[in-house]
Amino acid sequence: MKRIFVVITACCLLLLQACLMGNSNKVAASKLITRQRCSFNLPEDLALKQIDTTEFDKEGYFKIGSEDGNELLQIFVYDHASDPAEHLSNQEKAINSPEVFTAKTITPASHWGKYTGKGVVMNGTYNGGVIKGTVKIFAYTNNKNSFVVIRQDIGSHDAAKAEVDQVENSFALK
């Protein structure tokens, strides 16, 4: 009798694990965010964070984050062409500092979604070497407009990363 109970419990645990793993691969429902300069799909498990509209234009700056705060995506959309190398250099210097993030490795990145531009992926630690994470900075320009993206990932949360990927892959300049 005890052996049957153990077998049934083990089967239930395996079934529960399979169900949970199956849910982590689902793509969350999303809504289309459309502004003057761009559009993108925002999964329901991510939030368009409040910004200070006295300092930032809501048409040009988007702050998107996961509920737990482990995924943060900032998008700056400009209504003019700009120098991607300059944006990249400025953001990399601002973020890769002991007070914010310490990069252990920095590798070039040339794509974000469907766009080709200049970028880097920095793997390292936040908070003085306590929390592991990744920062991707990407800059793009054409003859009409440009954008800069800063993506910060803390830890490994595949479901939240997939949702941020959904924003990236649906992003379109107007």
Rosetta blueprint (number, residue, H / E / L):
1 M L
2 K H
3 R H
4 I H
5 F H
6 V H
7 V H
8 I H
9 T H
10 A H
11 C H
12 C H
13 L H
14 L H
15 L H
16 L H
17 Q H
18 A H
19 C H
20 L H
21 M H
22 G H
23 N H
24 S H
25 N L
26 K L
27 V L
28 A L
29 A L
30 S E
31 K E
32 L E
33 I E
34 T E
35 R L
36 Q L
37 R L
38 C E
39 S E
40 F E
41 N E
42 L E
43 P E
44 E L
45 D L
46 L E
47 A E
48 L E
49 K L
50 Q L
51 I L
52 D L
53 T L
54 T L
55 E L
56 F L
57 D L
58 K L
59 E L
60 G L
61 Y E
62 F E
63 K E
64 I E
65 G E
66 S E
67 E L
68 D L
69 G L
70 N L
71 E E
72 L E
73 L E
74 Q E
75 I E
76 F E
77 V E
78 Y E
79 D L
80 H L
81 A L
82 S L
83 D L
84 P H
85 A H
86 E H
87 H H
88 L H
89 S H
90 N H
91 Q H
92 E H
93 K H
94 A H
95 I H
96 N L
97 S L
98 P L
99 E L
100 V L
101 F E
102 T E
103 A E
104 K E
105 T E
106 I E
107 T E
108 P E
109 A E
110 S E
111 H E
112 W E
113 G L
114 K L
115 Y E
116 T E
117 G E
118 K E
119 G E
120 V E
121 V E
122 M E
123 N E
124 G E
125 T E
126 Y E
127 N L
128 G L
129 G L
130 V L
131 I E
132 K E
133 G E
134 T E
135 V E
136 K E
137 I E
138 F E
139 A E
140 Y E
141 T E
142 N L
143 N L
144 K L
145 N L
146 S E
147 F E
148 V E
149 V E
150 I E
151 R E
152 Q E
153 D E
154 I E
155 G L
156 S L
157 H L
158 D H
159 A H
160 A H
161 K H
162 A H
163 E H
164 V H
165 D H
166 Q H
167 V H
168 E H
169 N H
170 S H
171 F L
172 A E
173 L E
174 K L
